[in-house]
Amino acid sequence: MGKLTLDKMGLTMPVMAPIYGWSRWRGKSHIKHYRNLEIAMVVFEADEDAVLDILPPDVEPANSPPRCNAWVSRAAFVNDGIGGYDELEIVIYAKYKGETYAYVPKVYVSPCPEGSRSEIIANGEELGGCQPRNAWITLESDLGQMIGCVERPKGKRLVTLTVQPEVLCRPEDIPMGEHHPGLLLRYIPNTEAGKPPAVCELLQFKYTWAPKINFAYLGSGSLTFDSPSDIDPLYKLGPTRIVSAMYYAVDTDIPQGIKGCTLKNYLEDWKWPTSTS
Amino acid sequence: MGRLTPDKMGYNMPVIAPLYRPPQGIVHSFRNQEIAMVVYEADEKAVLDILPPGVEPTNSPPQLNAWIARAGLVTGGRDNPVGGYDELQIAIHVTYEGQRYVYIPYFYISPSPGSRSDILGYIRHVRGYPAKTAWITFEKDLGQYIGCVERPKRKRLATLTVQPEVSCAPEDIPMGKEPGLLMKLLPNTIEGEPPSVCELAQFSYNWAPKADLSYQGSGTLTFDSPTDIDPLYKLAPTRILSAWYFVVDADIPQGKVVKNYLEDWKKAPTKARKRSS
């Protein structure tokens, strides 16, 4: 009989050579390390109706009108079997039971450098629930501005984000970090057809956050969701007002969750609809 | 408050614009999938080390299939917009509770050249394939088909060749007669907790090799550059039994759970798991 007993299995599949999470076999916790993560970020306001449509029950916008971040980032190095990637992340500042969080409805990723591969999709979906999709993402510097572009499929421009870094700022001026824990809806489908998902839960995640003191800039920015598509309906969160823009580099560590990070298990509290659509 | 109630959530993440659609009958459809396959024997101890409890090799010595395949057209309409990809699949002929299966311990995928594919999330989270990303090529040269797998690029994990020599009947191909068996494990968000999903999942499939494109021939399979990150080399052939080149249409509906290991997991040691080898 097979000898691959449960105590010998890795953190994830393939269980004898996992796609990520080798740190565990070294007796350490699985922690994603980002070093010199380069971020061009625009803070903006969006339509309240559109935001409410994509927030889970009991979660509400922290501001009125709702305030969001969009960033395009470049993580050239990520440890533990994952590999570097560029990313578009959208964040909605939201409240759940009185606490303020950075709710992440969508992430797009693209291996970095171009021409490489990354396993972030599996890690992001399985452990974090950060809902990543593949896209073609670029982050470049041109004419004194940083420009991030997201296409999916190639040639279909979903997002253009620009930031012109103008004045140095303090790291604490950047509206991200430990004081804004992340909030995610983690959803894993069932193996069997017609059954409720295997996982449907609201998670908070905490992270260390250390922007570089001499590499944090405020400036002017723009954000456009250029070519609308209901397959990737980012355009519904189109900015009604740009609040601020910044360009910075940060070291950040994202550990696996700890006890108490599951804020709500929707499988227990909800009568699941009979048809998934 | 947020309005994204369960009845409005998509079938997977991002729940507001899911990566793939809910299954409606047939989920995963291949058309004209081109396959070069080698059937071989491997070391029994190495095979037992990677089979889950209760699963045993059907043959002694164990019999395996390795194939490299090119799926240019992967459809299901909007059910399954995953995009084309190449794959390396290793399958072990096994028996579980008296029923014969092909158990898949390793599965590598590579988007078709110049493209991106969303197959990784789909195949891991719905089906439980132990999929990892790699660099796979599948070419024809000097009358042979040659498939190569590298991970990372230039680290040659596998080389498979098939020289098609004589046409054969589709039913001669030793694949498609037994359902597939997968060890589906998805980690918990919370460190130290049992996985969210830990189950033995079976899948059946319709399998129609093309009568005019089914060939038997000579073949080779080498696991060229060993690494314990991807320890395919432990399943190296001790004897090549046969080699095949064929083109197939296949439809794979959603699977079925045959064993849920979570109950067993609760009884497993709680200390950090150590690598057994």
Interface residues (C-beta under 8 A of the other chain):
Chain A: M1 G2 K3 L4 T5 L6 D7 K8 M9 G10 L11 T12 M13 P14 V15 M16 A17 I19 G21 W22 R24 W25 G27 S29 H30 L52 D53 I54 L55 P56 P57 D58 V59 E60 G81 A94 P105 K106 S110 S116 R117 S118 E119 I121 A122 E125 E126 L127 G128 G129 Q131 P132 R133 N134 A135 W136 P153 K154 L185 R186 Y187 I188 P189 T191 E192 A193 A198 V199 C200 E201 L203 D230 I231 D232 P233 P255 Q256 G257 I258 K259 C261 T262 Y266 W270 W272 P273 T276 S277
Chain B: M1 G2 R3 L4 T5 P6 D7 M9 G10 Y11 N12 M13 P14 V15 I16 A17 L19 P22 P23 L48 D49 I50 L51 P52 P53 G54 V55 E56 P105 Y106 F107 S115 R116 S117 D118 L120 G121 R124 H125 V126 R127 G128 Y129 P130 A131 K132 T133 A134 W135 P152 K153 M183 K184 L185 L186 P187 N188 T189 I190 E191 E193 P195 S196 V197 C198 E199 A201 D228 I229 D230 P231 P253 Q254 G255 K256 V257 Y261 D264 W265 A268 P269 A272 R273 K274 R275 S276
